[in-house]
Amino acid sequence: SLLSTFAVKKSSPSSFANVDLEVVSRSKLDGLADELGDSVFALYCGPRNGPDTRGPYLLCLESSRFHKTPDAAILALCKSLAKLSVCSQSLWARALSKTFDIGCKLPSQSRSSYCSLQFHTLQQITELGATVAFTCYPEGESEPGGRVNEDSASDSSS
């Protein structure tokens, strides 16, 4: 089946870890990060390839709240993006790429992880001109500098 081609059903209660939003642009993205304010946690904002100031620039952020599902995390980010000023909306529109990167925990002794998105979430992503990526991390690890969502963390929007 198509499902078995891409993933095996999850073997743990939750394989979802986090969602990073990565924006790549020829323009500096500090203003976009500043305007999103407390609704996001900026993981990185600056030149994409080290100290080279010729660009392109990278903004990597995630919701400032923990979410139990990738849908909840993505929709929280979409809600924040919907509140941007005309100037920041223009910066967003000119970005070279906008990617919602869903991080999944890869349970120990497992070779795959499973998560899915609801139709409404996919609609929101496409309306923003963004794409989706999936990154799997060995259980207990996260991306460098990132945070891993713990199942015990509280979340009012699941």
C-alpha positions in Angstrom: 0.0 0.0 0.0 1.0 3.6 -0.4 1.2 4.1 3.4 3.7 1.2 3.8 5.8 2.7 1.0 6.4 5.9 3.0 6.0 5.1 6.7 5.2 2.4 9.2 2.5 3.2 11.8 4.0 4.9 14.8 5.1 2.5 17.6 5.0 5.2 20.3 2.1 7.4 21.5 3.6 10.4 19.7 6.4 10.7 17.2 5.9 14.4 16.7 8.6 16.6 18.1 8.3 20.2 16.7 7.7 22.3 13.6 10.4 24.8 12.4 9.4 27.4 9.9 12.4 28.2 7.7 12.3 31.3 5.5 15.1 32.0 3.0 15.3 35.4 1.3 17.7 37.8 -0.5 16.6 40.4 2.1 17.4 40.5 5.8 14.6 38.9 7.8 15.2 40.6 11.2 12.1 42.7 10.7 9.9 39.7 10.1 11.2 38.0 13.2 10.8 41.1 15.3 7.2 41.6 14.1 6.2 38.0 15.0 7.5 38.8 18.5 6.5 36.6 21.4 4.4 34.3 19.4 7.6 32.6 18.1 11.0 31.5 19.3 13.7 32.5 16.8 16.2 29.7 16.5 18.3 31.6 14.0 18.1 34.8 12.0 21.0 35.9 9.8 23.2 35.0 6.8 22.3 31.5 5.5 25.9 30.4 5.0 27.9 31.7 7.9 29.2 35.2 8.2 28.9 36.0 4.4 26.7 39.1 4.3 25.9 38.7 0.6 22.9 36.5 1.4 20.7 34.8 1.0 19.3 35.1 4.6 17.7 32.5 6.8 15.1 32.9 9.5 14.4 29.7 11.4 11.7 29.8 14.1 9.1 27.8 15.9 6.0 28.6 17.9 6.7 29.9 21.4 4.2 27.3 22.7 4.5 23.6 22.8 1.9 21.8 20.7 0.8 18.2 20.8 0.4 17.8 17.0 2.0 19.2 13.9 -1.3 20.6 12.8 -1.6 22.7 16.0 2.0 24.0 15.7 1.6 24.9 12.0 -1.8 26.5 12.5 -0.3 28.6 15.4 2.4 29.8 13.1 -0.1 30.5 10.3 -2.2 32.6 12.8 0.9 34.7 13.7 1.7 35.2 10.0 -1.8 36.3 9.2 -1.3 39.3 11.6 1.8 40.6 9.7 1.9 44.2 8.5 1.8 45.0 4.8 5.6 45.6 4.8 6.3 42.2 6.4 3.7 40.5 4.2 5.7 41.8 1.2 8.9 40.5 2.7 7.2 37.1 3.2 5.9 37.1 -0.4 9.4 37.9 -1.8 11.1 35.1 0.1 12.9 32.5 -2.0 11.5 29.6 0.1 9.2 29.1 3.1 9.2 25.6 4.6 7.3 24.1 7.6 9.8 21.5 8.7 8.0 18.9 10.8 10.4 17.2 13.3 9.6 13.7 14.3 11.2 11.5 17.0 12.5 8.2 15.6 11.8 5.7 18.4 14.8 3.6 19.4 15.0 0.3 17.5 12.7 1.7 14.8 13.7 2.6 11.3 10.7 4.9 10.6 8.3 7.4 12.1 4.8 8.5 11.2 2.9 11.7 11.3 0.2 13.2 9.2 -1.4 16.6 8.5 -5.1 17.5 8.2 -6.5 18.9 5.0 -7.2 22.3 6.5 -3.5 22.6 7.6 -2.3 21.7 4.1 -4.7 24.4 2.7 -3.2 27.0 5.1 0.4 26.0 4.1 -0.4 26.3 0.3 -2.2 29.6 0.8 1.0 31.0 2.3 3.0 29.7 -0.6 5.0 27.4 1.6 6.1 23.8 1.5 6.4 21.0 4.0 9.5 19.0 4.9 9.9 16.1 7.4 13.0 15.6 9.5 13.4 12.6 11.8 15.6 12.7 14.9 16.7 9.7 17.0 14.5 9.7 20.2 15.9 12.0 22.9 17.8 14.2 20.4 16.8 17.3 18.5 18.3 19.6 15.9 21.2 21.6 17.1 19.9 24.5 19.2 16.3 23.3 18.9 13.8 22.2 21.4 12.1 18.8 21.4 8.4 18.7 22.2 7.7 16.4 25.2 4.5 14.6 25.5 4.1 15.8 29.0 4.3 19.5 28.1 1.0 21.3 28.4 -0.8 22.5 25.3 -4.1 24.3 25.2 -4.4 23.9 21.4 -4.1 20.3 20.2 
